[in-house]
């Protein structure tokens, strides 16, 4: 079993930056990849970025390339999402997902609101 907890969301002005954190606990050795998704009001949840354990390989959804950076913390069970040049359309609940050997696990999400 894996537990996932996101943090770092909040209210940000357009053009600002934010770093979201995701911490996994439990059977973290079984985690293969960790990913960030987001879900804007009235829209489907969409993939932002993925990080593969071991190789630390990263990948991004095409629409997310450039302003989003996924990285691993010094603790291997922690993943960050750096978001720069925030736009109002980035307003969404950002979720972290851990893909493990026996299934996948979502966090409860962290709200990011971009508004002046």
Buried (B, 14 or more C-beta within 10 A) or exposed (E): EBEBEBEBBEEBEEEBEBEBBBBBEBBBEBBEBBBBBBBBEEEEBEBBBBBBBEEEEBBBBEEBEEBBBBBBEEEBBBBBBBBEEBEEEBBBBBBBBBBBEEEBBBBEBBEBBBEE
